[in-house]
Amino acid sequence: VSAGVRRSALDEAAAPDGLWFPIDLASDPALGGMVATNTGGARMLRHGDVRRRLLGLEAVVADDELSVLDDLTTLRKDNTGPGPSSWFVGSCGALGVVTRVAVELEHLPVERACALIAPSGPAATLRVLRAVESGLGPLLSAFEVMSHAATEAALDTVDGLHRPFPGPLPELVVLAEADGPIGTADILERVVAALADGDVADAVLAPPEEAWALRHSITEGLARRGVVVGFDVSVPRSELVGFRADARRLVADALPRATVADFGHWGDGGVHCNLVFPADAPPDGSERALARQLVFGCAVDDHRGSYSAEHGIGPHNADWWRRVTPAANRRAIRTLRDRFDPDRVLGHPGLPF
Ligand SMILES: Cc1cc2nc3c(=O)[nH]c(=O)nc-3n(C[C@H](O)[C@H](O)[C@H](O)COP(=O)(O)OP(=O)(O)OC[C@H]3O[C@@H](n4cnc5c(N)ncnc54)[C@H](O)[C@@H]3O)c2cc1C
């Protein structure tokens, strides 16, 4: 398809054949942008990111001839050497303009079911993750975790949402989703019922549109609560609990005006570590820089993680790219860029490569 086609349009075109493009997120990007940022989406745990689902592409580069790189294969197996399809994934628009892409679709699920779970705490959340992974196997399609602050902001400020549980909101709410053949909802129900009593304070099956409405309203809810300074980081799953505790402690000590309202794709180690400042006292440049230093440092230096789990590289994390990327890797990407964009006319001017 053309790189300008939006994800929703691709799904509409594929639906009559019972197919969809399963990289699914709370926005509707174009396929070219998804390649350039290597989008993962909320179901990456099951369906992978663009890197995994891209079969081939065509791109135009900004050399003297405006060369067209044609690597638009639709083959699943094609080992004919390194090529543009891998170079352009996550390239942040810096190597050329992707003009067409071939991606692998999936069969539409016959049955989809969601559970909302209140784990007894952060460590129990990881045990719940392992239990639903082993109980659902390949049916598990998403494992999203929402903090109290994030869930509350959505529920308080966005109309039409349902409170997941009666009584006070728990510290964390899990959205676990299963996609598959007829009977998937029954399997999910059995797996949730079998979760260890000590790990779960409450759990309900919820209509998928209701559960996802809550999850996808968090960004809007936080924006209505104050000024959001957001960071999309990732850590190994074994580090999630420690990262979360450390990041909260560091922010509370150094930026007491900020509330940490984290949520994200725990199933693949992703955390939207969002700091919300009061709207009538927004953060200044030095507070934003300190927040970035604290959260990125906590993820990268203390918990073996990444300062960019999503979105790629831009002016706000360019310094971290220079600091963390090995010198040989930096030289390699600059060499590619010298060849494809010698005058640096492509991508954001603040890119570090
Ligand atoms: C609400 C929201 C939720 C999100 N959730 C997730 C998530 O769950 N998981 C995840 O991984 N990401 C997530 N993202 C980030 C998402 O992956 C990117 O924002 C999106 O895929 C970029 O596509 P776009 O069409 O909006 O591109 P743009 O924002 O227009 O561009 C993004 C980058 O791609 C480059 N680019 C755009 N088109 C091309 C092209 N044709 N050729 C070459 N370069 C190009 C641009 O130069 C720029 O560097 C989310 C974003 C939003 C706004």
The ligand as a Gaussian input file, in Angstrom:
#p B3LYP/6-31G(d) Opt

LIG

0 1
 C       -2.058000       8.738000      21.151000
 C       -0.815000       8.023000      20.673000
 C       -0.587000       6.714000      21.099000
 C        0.560000       6.039000      20.688000
 N        0.739000       4.762000      21.123000
 C        1.820000       4.084000      20.701000
 C        1.997000       2.726000      21.081000
 O        1.185000       2.160000      21.802000
 N        3.108000       2.077000      20.637000
 C        4.033000       2.699000      19.827000
 O        5.019000       2.073000      19.435000
 N        3.876000       3.981000      19.457000
 C        2.806000       4.680000      19.874000
 N        2.641000       5.982000      19.478000
 C        3.668000       6.588000      18.612000
 C        3.401000       6.196000      17.169000
 O        4.140000       5.040000      16.855000
 C        3.844000       7.279000      16.215000
 O        3.379000       8.522000      16.679000
 C        3.234000       7.092000      14.846000
 O        3.316000       5.782000      14.406000
 C        3.871000       8.005000      13.844000
 O        3.111000       7.960000      12.642000
 P        2.554000       9.320000      11.998000
 O        1.922000       8.957000      10.694000
 O        1.728000      10.036000      13.006000
 O        3.928000      10.039000      11.706000
 P        4.390000      11.533000      11.991000
 O        4.132000      11.901000      13.418000
 O        3.898000      12.402000      10.910000
 O        5.958000      11.345000      11.814000
 C        6.704000      10.598000      12.735000
 C        8.122000      10.423000      12.209000
 O        8.083000       9.612000      11.053000
 C        8.663000      10.291000       9.949000
 N        7.850000       9.940000       8.775000
 C        6.501000      10.107000       8.626000
 N        6.114000       9.646000       7.415000
 C        7.240000       9.170000       6.797000
 C        7.485000       8.576000       5.531000
 N        6.518000       8.350000       4.641000
 N        8.755000       8.207000       5.243000
 C        9.756000       8.416000       6.125000
 N        9.586000       8.985000       7.333000
 C        8.342000       9.354000       7.664000
 C        8.616000      11.773000      10.287000
 O        9.665000      12.471000       9.661000
 C        8.801000      11.732000      11.791000
 O       10.172000      11.610000      12.127000
 C        1.507000       6.674000      19.847000
 C        1.265000       7.990000      19.393000
 C        0.122000       8.660000      19.794000
 C       -0.104000      10.064000      19.304000

